Amino acid sequence: MKFANSIIILLTTLPIYFPVATAQTPPPAVKPEATPPAPALPKPKYLTGSALERQLALPVDGSWVRIPLRQVLARISDVHKICIVLDRRVDPEQFVEYTANSEPLELLLKKLASAKKLGVSIGESVIYLGPPDTAAKLNTLALWQTERLATIPAPLRKPWTTSQAWSWPEATAVDKLLAQITTAAGVTPTNPRELPHDLWAEKSWPPLTTIQRSTLFLAQFGLTWEWSADGRSITLIPIPAELEKILVSRQYTFADPAQLRQKLEKLGVKREMEIAGKKITLRGTAEEHQLLQNLLANKPAKVTSVAEGQKRYTLKLELPLATAIETLLPRLELTAKLDKTALRQAGINLDKPVKLAVKEATLDELLAALVAESGLAYKIDGQTVEFLPAKPAAAEAE
């Protein structure tokens, strides 16, 4: 049973005892036993690599009605043992309204993100939800920095490629998190004040290389870094605006490179690829390189996307017609165009009670149910829904 925005008060009747003065000697005071410290919570064991891939392919069911995004993602993370990172720039308290019926977990996450105009980036260990531009660059940014690691002296590279888990307690300041990263990398930041003063909620990340952790952390501020010539310090810089500037070039050997290029193009990879003998050079994103590597290994190369028009709605409401429209449309991230004066002059009763109950309805099905028997029609124009007097049947037939 679910309770939304409810306060439950339990009332019980308890006997009332009044102290009675006596001449007896009071019993000796009993020393309270020391409360043992609470046991440390075990660190979550997240699925990574191929185990994460398999988990993301499993069908899931779920229904959320006006549940905060943070709470939805935390529940999915706990149940499926996956690490989900929600970008600090995203409002974690915005409500989620969605029902999943046996759809792959990866598709569910992408639909939830799409409904909030967010992007998704899936790495080897972490699923990131955040601004679409950042999500589109995140994995490539980490790969790009890994390639650039060759520009610093060899003895200083190992700390950047060492993997370790990372966790911090509630209300940890951002400067402390940056200090932990730079200490692990053995570098000094030249401009740490580029980061605003934030306090981060308690979180645990699975093992990641220092490059991956630094990328995931700094990207939430729109930043990355560049090394000094001696490799002993870093300067925080904005993430390049153009994806083209962080593409990575790698060369692969294949018996028939031309055929490989055709397969990549069918999967949506439109980059220029150089072929020389049995070698093919791709300059592309991390995801495009992964597709190519999957083809070389004869692994299934899949691309999961969210098509428009796939949103479904499950809800109940009972309100006057005008109030229902003005309440519901913003929740659907739509704007209602409602000329009340003109509609009343046309004989529409905007105070008529509306009882709406839909399950797994498309937007059209939802709006049709909303205006049923009201004398209204609706017209969708982008993100705006205009409500108009319905034409009489005779007029429609002419």
Sine and cosine of phi, psi and omega as CSV:
sin_phi,cos_phi,sin_psi,cos_psi,sin_omega,cos_omega
0.00,0.00,0.69,-0.72,-0.06,-1.00
-0.94,-0.34,0.63,-0.77,0.09,-1.00
-0.86,-0.52,0.88,-0.47,0.00,-1.00
-0.95,-0.33,0.78,-0.63,0.04,-1.00
0.77,0.64,0.66,0.75,-0.04,-1.00
-0.89,-0.46,0.51,-0.86,0.11,-0.99
-0.89,-0.46,0.83,-0.56,-0.03,-1.00
-0.96,-0.28,0.84,-0.54,0.00,-1.00
-0.92,-0.40,0.84,-0.54,0.01,-1.00
-0.98,-0.21,0.82,-0.57,0.00,-1.00
-0.94,-0.35,0.76,-0.64,0.07,-1.00
-0.73,-0.68,0.40,-0.92,0.03,-1.00
-0.99,-0.17,0.84,-0.54,-0.03,-1.00
-0.89,-0.46,0.59,-0.81,0.07,-1.00
-0.93,0.37,0.55,-0.83,-0.01,-1.00
-0.95,-0.32,0.80,-0.60,-0.02,-1.00
-0.93,-0.38,0.73,-0.69,0.04,-1.00
-0.96,-0.26,0.72,-0.69,0.01,-1.00
-0.92,0.39,0.63,-0.78,0.03,-1.00
-0.89,-0.45,0.80,-0.61,-0.02,-1.00
-0.94,0.34,0.70,-0.71,0.04,-1.00
-0.70,-0.71,0.23,-0.97,-0.01,-1.00
-1.00,-0.04,0.04,1.00,-0.04,-1.00
-0.93,0.36,0.50,-0.87,0.07,-1.00
-0.95,0.32,0.78,-0.62,-0.02,-1.00
-0.89,0.45,0.58,-0.82,0.01,-1.00
-0.90,0.43,0.47,-0.88,0.00,-1.00
-0.88,0.47,0.56,-0.83,0.01,-1.00
-0.90,0.44,0.65,-0.76,0.02,-1.00
-0.98,-0.20,0.82,-0.58,0.01,-1.00
-0.94,0.34,0.81,-0.59,0.04,-1.00
-0.92,0.39,0.64,-0.77,0.03,-1.00
-0.94,0.33,0.61,-0.80,0.02,-1.00
-0.90,0.44,0.71,-0.70,0.03,-1.00
-0.97,0.25,0.84,-0.55,0.00,-1.00
-0.91,0.42,0.56,-0.83,0.01,-1.00
-0.89,0.46,0.56,-0.83,0.01,-1.00
-0.90,0.43,0.68,-0.74,0.01,-1.00
-0.90,0.43,0.59,-0.81,0.02,-1.00
-0.90,0.43,0.69,-0.73,0.01,-1.00
-0.94,0.35,0.67,-0.74,0.02,-1.00
-0.92,0.38,0.63,-0.78,0.05,-1.00
-0.93,0.37,0.68,-0.74,-0.03,-1.00
-0.90,0.44,0.61,-0.79,0.06,-1.00
-0.98,-0.20,0.98,-0.20,-0.04,-1.00
-1.00,0.08,0.52,-0.86,0.12,-0.99
-0.97,0.23,0.62,-0.78,0.01,-1.00
-0.69,-0.73,0.20,-0.98,0.09,-1.00
0.84,0.54,-0.73,-0.69,-0.06,-1.00
-0.91,0.41,-0.51,0.86,0.05,-1.00
-0.91,0.42,-0.62,0.79,0.07,-1.00
-0.92,0.40,-0.67,0.74,0.03,-1.00
-0.85,0.52,-0.70,0.71,-0.01,-1.00
-0.91,0.42,-0.64,0.77,-0.01,-1.00
-0.90,0.43,-0.65,0.76,-0.02,-1.00
-0.92,0.39,-0.36,0.93,0.00,-1.00
-1.00,0.05,-0.20,0.98,-0.06,-1.00
-0.96,0.27,0.62,-0.79,0.04,-1.00
-0.96,0.29,0.62,-0.78,0.00,-1.00
-0.74,-0.67,0.40,-0.92,0.09,-1.00
-0.83,-0.55,0.54,-0.84,0.04,-1.00
-0.06,-1.00,0.42,-0.91,0.03,-1.00
-0.61,-0.79,0.78,-0.63,-0.02,-1.00
-0.75,-0.66,0.79,-0.62,0.04,-1.00
-0.80,-0.60,0.93,-0.36,0.00,-1.00
0.81,0.59,0.75,0.66,0.08,-1.00
-0.96,-0.28,0.73,-0.68,0.01,-1.00
-0.85,0.53,0.61,-0.79,-0.04,-1.00
-0.83,0.55,-0.67,0.74,0.00,-1.00
-0.84,0.55,-0.69,0.73,-0.04,-1.00
-0.93,0.36,-0.63,0.78,0.02,-1.00
-0.89,0.45,-0.74,0.67,-0.04,-1.00
-0.92,0.39,-0.60,0.80,0.04,-1.00
-0.89,0.45,-0.65,0.76,0.01,-1.00
-0.91,0.41,-0.70,0.71,0.03,-1.00
-0.88,0.48,-0.67,0.74,0.01,-1.00
-0.88,0.48,-0.72,0.70,-0.03,-1.00
-0.91,0.40,-0.71,0.70,-0.08,-1.00
-0.92,0.38,-0.66,0.75,-0.12,-0.99
-0.98,-0.20,0.03,1.00,0.07,-1.00
0.85,0.53,0.71,0.71,0.04,-1.00
-0.83,-0.55,0.56,-0.83,0.01,-1.00
-1.00,0.01,0.87,-0.49,0.03,-1.00
-0.90,-0.43,0.80,-0.61,0.03,-1.00
-0.93,-0.38,0.88,-0.48,0.07,-1.00
-0.99,-0.11,0.84,-0.55,-0.05,-1.00
-0.81,0.59,0.65,-0.76,-0.02,-1.00
-0.87,0.49,-0.34,0.94,-0.02,-1.00
-0.99,0.10,-0.08,1.00,-0.03,-1.00
-1.00,-0.10,0.71,-0.71,0.04,-1.00
-0.93,0.37,0.92,-0.38,-0.07,-1.00
-0.98,0.22,-0.20,0.98,-0.05,-1.00
-1.00,-0.10,-0.01,1.00,0.04,-1.00
-0.91,0.42,0.57,-0.82,-0.14,-0.99
-0.99,0.17,0.55,-0.83,0.09,-1.00
-0.94,-0.34,0.71,-0.70,0.11,-0.99
-0.73,-0.68,0.97,-0.24,-0.08,-1.00
-0.34,-0.94,0.52,-0.85,0.10,-1.00
-0.79,-0.61,0.80,-0.61,0.03,-1.00
-0.95,-0.32,0.76,-0.64,0.03,-1.00
-0.86,-0.51,0.99,-0.13,0.07,-1.00
0.77,0.64,0.77,0.64,0.09,-1.00
-0.92,-0.39,0.49,-0.87,-0.04,-1.00
-0.83,0.56,0.60,-0.80,-0.03,-1.00
-0.84,0.54,-0.64,0.77,0.01,-1.00
-0.87,0.49,-0.69,0.72,0.00,-1.00
-0.91,0.41,-0.63,0.77,0.04,-1.00
-0.85,0.53,-0.74,0.67,-0.01,-1.00
-0.88,0.47,-0.63,0.78,0.00,-1.00
-0.94,0.34,-0.56,0.83,0.06,-1.00
-0.94,0.35,-0.68,0.74,0.04,-1.00
-0.87,0.50,-0.67,0.74,0.01,-1.00
-0.92,0.40,-0.71,0.71,-0.02,-1.00
-0.87,0.49,-0.63,0.78,0.01,-1.00
-0.89,0.46,-0.43,0.90,0.01,-1.00
-0.97,-0.25,0.24,0.97,0.01,-1.00
0.85,0.53,0.66,0.75,0.04,-1.00
-0.92,-0.39,0.33,-0.94,0.11,-0.99
-0.97,-0.25,0.27,-0.96,0.02,-1.00
-0.80,-0.59,0.69,-0.72,0.10,-0.99
-0.81,-0.59,0.83,-0.56,-0.03,-1.00
-0.94,-0.34,0.90,-0.44,0.03,-1.00
-0.98,-0.22,-0.21,-0.98,0.00,-1.00
-0.93,0.36,-0.43,0.90,-0.10,-1.00
-0.73,-0.69,-0.27,0.96,-0.16,-0.99
-0.72,-0.69,0.64,-0.77,0.17,-0.99
-0.96,-0.28,0.84,-0.54,-0.05,-1.00
-0.95,-0.31,0.71,-0.70,0.12,-0.99
-0.87,-0.50,0.79,-0.61,-0.02,-1.00
-0.13,-0.99,-0.23,-0.97,0.02,-1.00
-0.79,0.62,0.69,-0.73,-0.08,-1.00
-0.81,0.58,-0.63,0.78,-0.03,-1.00
-0.90,0.43,-0.66,0.75,0.03,-1.00
-0.93,0.38,-0.69,0.73,0.00,-1.00
-0.87,0.49,-0.61,0.79,-0.03,-1.00
-0.93,0.37,-0.40,0.92,-0.08,-1.00
-0.97,-0.25,-0.27,0.96,-0.25,-0.97
-0.84,0.55,-0.83,0.56,-0.02,-1.00
-0.90,0.45,-0.62,0.79,0.01,-1.00
-0.92,0.39,-0.59,0.81,0.02,-1.00
-0.88,0.47,-0.68,0.74,0.02,-1.00
-0.91,0.41,-0.65,0.76,0.03,-1.00
-0.91,0.41,-0.66,0.75,0.02,-1.00
-0.88,0.48,-0.70,0.71,0.02,-1.00
-0.93,0.38,-0.55,0.84,0.07,-1.00
-0.90,0.44,-0.64,0.76,0.04,-1.00
-0.92,0.40,-0.62,0.78,-0.05,-1.00
-0.96,0.27,-0.21,0.98,0.03,-1.00
-0.85,0.53,-0.45,0.89,-0.01,-1.00
-0.91,0.42,-0.21,0.98,-0.04,-1.00
-0.99,0.12,-0.17,0.98,0.01,-1.00
-0.97,-0.24,0.33,-0.94,-0.04,-1.00
-0.81,0.58,0.64,-0.77,-0.08,-1.00
-0.82,0.58,-0.67,0.75,-0.03,-1.00
-0.89,0.46,-0.31,0.95,-0.06,-1.00
-0.99,-0.13,0.04,1.00,-0.10,-0.99
-1.00,0.09,-0.53,0.85,-0.14,-0.99
-0.83,0.55,-0.69,0.72,-0.01,-1.00
-0.85,0.53,-0.49,0.87,-0.02,-1.00
-0.96,0.28,-0.40,0.92,-0.04,-1.00
-0.97,-0.25,0.06,1.00,0.03,-1.00
-0.98,0.17,0.73,-0.68,-0.01,-1.00
-0.99,-0.11,0.62,-0.78,0.12,-0.99
-0.34,-0.94,0.48,-0.88,0.07,-1.00
-0.96,0.29,0.29,-0.96,-0.05,-1.00
-0.58,-0.82,0.73,-0.68,0.06,-1.00
-0.54,-0.84,0.39,-0.92,0.02,-1.00
-0.51,-0.86,0.43,-0.90,-0.02,-1.00
-0.98,0.18,0.10,-0.99,0.01,-1.00
-0.85,0.52,0.59,-0.81,0.09,-1.00
0.86,0.51,0.67,0.74,0.08,-1.00
-0.99,0.11,0.75,-0.67,-0.03,-1.00
-0.95,0.31,0.55,-0.83,-0.04,-1.00
-0.88,0.48,-0.61,0.79,-0.03,-1.00
-0.90,0.43,-0.51,0.86,0.06,-1.00
-0.94,0.34,-0.61,0.79,0.03,-1.00
-0.91,0.41,-0.67,0.74,0.05,-1.00
-0.89,0.46,-0.65,0.76,0.00,-1.00
-0.89,0.45,-0.62,0.79,0.02,-1.00
-0.90,0.43,-0.65,0.76,0.00,-1.00
-0.92,0.39,-0.75,0.66,-0.07,-1.00
-0.93,0.36,-0.53,0.85,0.07,-1.00
-0.91,0.42,-0.69,0.72,0.02,-1.00
-0.89,0.46,-0.56,0.83,-0.02,-1.00
-0.99,0.11,-0.26,0.97,-0.01,-1.00
0.97,0.26,0.55,0.83,-0.01,-1.00
-0.77,-0.64,0.22,-0.98,0.06,-1.00
-0.90,-0.44,0.77,-0.63,0.07,-1.00
-0.98,0.20,0.73,-0.68,-0.03,-1.00
-0.99,0.12,-0.38,0.93,-0.05,-1.00
-0.66,-0.75,0.87,0.50,-0.06,-1.00
-0.88,0.47,-0.35,0.94,-0.02,-1.00
-0.96,0.27,-0.01,1.00,0.13,-0.99
-0.90,0.43,-0.38,0.92,0.01,-1.00
-1.00,0.03,0.72,-0.69,0.06,-1.00
-0.94,0.33,0.24,-0.97,0.02,-1.00
-0.99,0.16,0.96,-0.28,0.02,-1.00
-0.87,-0.50,0.44,-0.90,0.20,-0.98
-0.89,-0.46,0.84,-0.54,-0.10,-1.00
-0.99,-0.15,0.60,-0.80,0.06,-1.00
-0.93,0.36,0.38,-0.93,0.02,-1.00
-0.83,0.55,0.67,-0.74,-0.04,-1.00
-0.34,-0.94,0.43,-0.90,0.12,-0.99
-0.78,-0.63,0.71,-0.71,0.10,-1.00
-0.93,-0.37,0.55,-0.83,0.05,-1.00
-0.95,0.31,0.11,-0.99,0.02,-1.00
-0.83,0.55,0.80,-0.59,0.06,-1.00
-0.67,-0.75,0.46,-0.89,0.11,-0.99
-0.93,0.37,0.32,-0.95,0.02,-1.00
-0.87,0.49,-0.58,0.81,0.06,-1.00
-0.89,0.46,-0.71,0.70,0.00,-1.00
-0.91,0.42,-0.69,0.72,0.01,-1.00
-0.89,0.45,-0.70,0.72,0.00,-1.00
-0.88,0.47,-0.66,0.75,0.00,-1.00
-0.90,0.44,-0.74,0.68,-0.03,-1.00
-0.90,0.43,-0.61,0.79,0.00,-1.00
-0.94,0.33,-0.82,0.58,-0.10,-0.99
-0.94,0.34,-0.50,0.87,-0.01,-1.00
-0.87,0.49,-0.43,0.90,-0.01,-1.00
-0.96,0.27,-0.09,1.00,0.13,-0.99
-0.92,-0.39,0.12,0.99,-0.06,-1.00
0.96,0.28,0.42,0.91,-0.11,-0.99
-0.84,-0.55,0.37,-0.93,0.24,-0.97
-0.67,-0.74,-0.44,-0.90,-0.05,-1.00
-0.50,-0.86,0.28,-0.96,0.18,-0.98
-0.75,-0.67,0.57,-0.82,-0.02,-1.00
-0.99,0.12,0.48,-0.88,0.19,-0.98
-0.96,0.29,0.22,-0.98,-0.04,-1.00
-0.88,0.48,-0.56,0.83,-0.01,-1.00
-1.00,0.02,-0.05,1.00,0.07,-1.00
0.97,0.25,0.15,0.99,-0.08,-1.00
-0.99,-0.17,-0.04,1.00,0.05,-1.00
-0.57,-0.82,0.33,-0.94,0.06,-1.00
-0.76,-0.65,0.46,-0.89,0.09,-1.00
-0.87,-0.49,0.79,-0.61,0.01,-1.00
-0.97,0.26,0.75,-0.66,-0.03,-1.00
-0.71,-0.70,0.39,-0.92,0.05,-1.00
-0.90,0.43,0.55,-0.83,0.12,-0.99
-0.89,0.45,0.75,-0.66,0.02,-1.00
-0.78,0.62,0.71,-0.70,-0.06,-1.00
-0.92,0.40,-0.55,0.83,-0.06,-1.00
-0.99,-0.14,0.79,-0.61,0.04,-1.00
-0.85,0.52,-0.55,0.84,-0.03,-1.00
-0.82,0.58,-0.50,0.86,-0.08,-1.00
-0.97,0.25,-0.26,0.97,-0.02,-1.00
-0.89,-0.45,0.19,0.98,0.06,-1.00
-0.89,0.45,0.51,-0.86,-0.08,-1.00
-0.90,-0.44,0.70,-0.71,0.03,-1.00
-0.99,-0.16,0.75,-0.66,0.08,-1.00
-0.60,-0.80,0.51,-0.86,-0.03,-1.00
-0.94,-0.35,0.64,-0.76,-0.03,-1.00
-0.76,-0.65,0.45,-0.89,0.04,-1.00
-0.95,-0.33,0.73,-0.68,-0.02,-1.00
-0.48,-0.88,0.57,-0.82,-0.05,-1.00
-0.86,0.51,-0.62,0.78,-0.03,-1.00
-0.74,-0.67,0.99,0.13,-0.05,-1.00
-0.86,0.52,-0.57,0.82,-0.01,-1.00
-0.89,0.45,-0.65,0.76,0.04,-1.00
-0.91,0.41,-0.62,0.79,0.03,-1.00
-0.89,0.45,-0.66,0.75,0.03,-1.00
-0.89,0.46,-0.65,0.76,0.02,-1.00
-0.89,0.46,-0.65,0.76,0.02,-1.00
-0.90,0.43,-0.66,0.75,0.02,-1.00
-0.90,0.44,-0.66,0.75,0.01,-1.00
-0.90,0.44,-0.61,0.80,0.05,-1.00
-0.91,0.41,-0.45,0.89,0.03,-1.00
-1.00,0.04,0.10,1.00,0.09,-1.00
0.99,-0.11,0.12,0.99,0.03,-1.00
-1.00,0.07,0.93,-0.37,-0.09,-1.00
-0.95,-0.32,0.29,0.96,-0.01,-1.00
-0.96,0.29,0.41,-0.91,0.12,-0.99
-0.96,0.28,0.73,-0.68,-0.01,-1.00
-0.81,-0.58,0.78,-0.62,0.00,-1.00
-1.00,-0.02,0.71,-0.71,0.02,-1.00
-0.87,-0.48,0.78,-0.62,0.06,-1.00
-0.66,-0.75,0.97,-0.26,-0.07,-1.00
0.90,0.43,-0.83,-0.55,0.01,-1.00
-0.98,-0.17,0.31,0.95,0.00,-1.00
-0.92,-0.38,0.61,-0.79,0.05,-1.00
-0.77,-0.64,0.73,-0.68,0.00,-1.00
-0.93,-0.37,0.83,-0.55,0.02,-1.00
-0.91,-0.41,0.79,-0.62,0.15,-0.99
-0.94,-0.33,0.97,-0.24,-0.12,-0.99
-0.42,-0.91,-0.24,-0.97,0.00,-1.00
-0.99,0.14,0.18,-0.98,0.05,-1.00
-0.88,0.48,-0.63,0.78,0.00,-1.00
-0.91,0.41,-0.60,0.80,0.01,-1.00
-0.94,0.35,-0.62,0.78,0.08,-1.00
-0.90,0.43,-0.61,0.79,0.02,-1.00
-0.91,0.42,-0.64,0.77,0.07,-1.00
-0.86,0.51,-0.71,0.71,0.00,-1.00
-0.89,0.45,-0.69,0.72,0.01,-1.00
-0.90,0.44,-0.59,0.81,0.06,-1.00
-0.90,0.44,-0.64,0.76,0.03,-1.00
-0.91,0.42,-0.66,0.75,0.01,-1.00
-0.90,0.43,-0.54,0.84,-0.03,-1.00
-1.00,-0.03,0.09,1.00,-0.03,-1.00
0.86,0.51,0.52,0.86,0.08,-1.00
-1.00,-0.04,0.50,-0.87,0.03,-1.00
-0.88,0.48,0.77,-0.63,0.00,-1.00
-0.97,-0.23,0.97,-0.26,-0.07,-1.00
-0.93,-0.38,0.48,-0.88,0.10,-0.99
-0.79,-0.61,0.92,-0.39,-0.01,-1.00
-0.99,-0.15,0.86,-0.50,0.00,-1.00
-0.76,-0.65,0.27,-0.96,0.02,-1.00
-0.94,-0.33,0.91,-0.42,0.00,-1.00
-0.99,0.13,0.47,-0.88,0.06,-1.00
-0.90,0.43,0.46,-0.89,0.07,-1.00
0.99,0.12,0.18,0.98,-0.03,-1.00
-0.99,-0.10,-0.03,1.00,-0.03,-1.00
-0.94,0.35,0.65,-0.76,0.04,-1.00
-0.79,-0.61,0.50,-0.86,-0.10,-0.99
-0.79,-0.61,0.70,-0.72,0.09,-1.00
-0.77,-0.64,0.89,-0.46,-0.03,-1.00
-0.29,-0.96,0.26,-0.97,0.09,-1.00
-0.71,-0.70,0.62,-0.79,0.13,-0.99
-0.41,-0.91,0.40,-0.92,0.05,-1.00
-0.61,-0.79,0.98,-0.19,-0.10,-1.00
-0.52,-0.85,0.30,-0.95,0.18,-0.98
-0.86,0.50,0.49,-0.87,-0.15,-0.99
-0.79,0.62,-0.81,0.58,-0.05,-1.00
-0.89,0.46,-0.66,0.75,0.01,-1.00
-0.90,0.43,-0.64,0.77,0.02,-1.00
-0.87,0.49,-0.71,0.71,0.00,-1.00
-0.89,0.45,-0.73,0.68,-0.07,-1.00
-0.95,0.31,-0.37,0.93,0.05,-1.00
-1.00,0.08,-0.68,0.74,-0.13,-0.99
-0.97,0.23,-0.69,0.73,-0.12,-0.99
-0.85,0.52,-0.71,0.71,0.05,-1.00
-0.88,0.48,-0.54,0.84,0.04,-1.00
-0.92,0.39,-0.42,0.91,0.06,-1.00
-1.00,-0.01,0.10,1.00,-0.04,-1.00
0.88,0.48,0.64,0.77,0.04,-1.00
-0.82,-0.58,0.35,-0.94,0.04,-1.00
-0.96,-0.29,0.77,-0.64,0.01,-1.00
-1.00,-0.04,0.77,-0.63,0.12,-0.99
-0.96,-0.27,0.97,-0.26,-0.18,-0.98
-0.71,-0.70,0.98,-0.20,0.04,-1.00
-1.00,0.03,1.00,-0.03,-0.12,-0.99
-0.89,0.45,-0.64,0.76,-0.02,-1.00
-0.88,0.47,-0.75,0.66,-0.02,-1.00
-0.91,0.42,-0.62,0.79,-0.02,-1.00
-0.93,0.36,-0.64,0.77,0.03,-1.00
-0.91,0.41,-0.61,0.79,0.05,-1.00
-0.91,0.42,-0.46,0.89,0.04,-1.00
-0.99,0.10,0.05,1.00,0.07,-1.00
1.00,-0.01,0.23,0.97,0.00,-1.00
-1.00,0.10,0.79,-0.61,0.05,-1.00
-1.00,0.03,0.99,-0.15,-0.05,-1.00
-0.97,0.23,-0.15,0.99,0.04,-1.00
-0.99,-0.12,0.04,1.00,-0.02,-1.00
-0.90,0.44,0.76,-0.65,0.01,-1.00
-0.89,0.45,0.66,-0.75,0.04,-1.00
-0.88,-0.47,0.80,-0.60,0.13,-0.99
-0.94,-0.35,0.93,-0.38,-0.07,-1.00
-0.87,-0.49,0.77,-0.63,0.07,-1.00
-0.57,-0.82,0.95,-0.32,-0.01,-1.00
-0.78,-0.62,0.45,-0.89,0.04,-1.00
-0.70,-0.72,0.81,-0.59,0.02,-1.00
0.81,0.59,0.68,0.74,-0.03,-1.00
-1.00,-0.03,0.57,-0.82,0.15,-0.99
-0.96,0.29,0.14,-0.99,0.02,-1.00
-0.87,0.49,-0.69,0.73,0.01,-1.00
-0.89,0.46,-0.68,0.73,0.00,-1.00
-0.90,0.43,-0.62,0.79,0.02,-1.00
-0.91,0.41,-0.74,0.67,-0.03,-1.00
-0.92,0.39,-0.61,0.79,0.03,-1.00
-0.89,0.47,-0.65,0.76,0.03,-1.00
-0.93,0.37,-0.54,0.84,-0.02,-1.00
-0.91,0.42,-0.66,0.75,-0.09,-1.00
-0.99,-0.14,0.02,1.00,-0.02,-1.00
-0.83,0.56,0.73,-0.68,0.04,-1.00
0.88,0.48,0.35,0.94,0.02,-1.00
-0.97,-0.24,-0.22,0.97,-0.09,-1.00
0.99,0.11,0.12,0.99,0.01,-1.00
-0.98,-0.21,0.45,-0.89,0.22,-0.98
-0.83,-0.56,0.21,-0.98,0.01,-1.00
-0.69,-0.72,0.40,-0.91,0.02,-1.00
-0.67,-0.74,0.82,-0.58,-0.03,-1.00
-0.99,-0.10,0.80,-0.60,0.06,-1.00
-0.75,-0.67,1.00,-0.08,-0.06,-1.00
0.92,0.40,-0.88,-0.48,0.00,-1.00
-0.99,-0.16,0.19,0.98,-0.01,-1.00
-0.92,-0.39,0.70,-0.72,0.07,-1.00
-0.89,-0.46,0.88,-0.47,0.01,-1.00
-0.99,-0.15,0.73,-0.68,0.01,-1.00
-0.96,-0.26,0.80,-0.60,-0.12,-0.99
-0.75,-0.66,0.34,-0.94,0.11,-0.99
-0.89,0.45,0.72,-0.69,0.04,-1.00
-0.93,0.37,0.60,-0.80,0.04,-1.00
-0.97,0.26,0.62,-0.79,0.10,-1.00
-0.87,0.49,0.45,-0.89,-0.03,-1.00
-0.84,0.54,-0.62,0.78,-0.02,-1.00
-0.91,0.42,-0.64,0.77,0.01,-1.00
-0.91,0.41,-0.59,0.81,-0.01,-1.00
-0.92,0.39,-0.50,0.86,-0.05,-1.00
-0.97,0.23,-0.38,0.93,-0.04,-1.00
-0.94,0.34,0.00,0.00,0.00,0.00
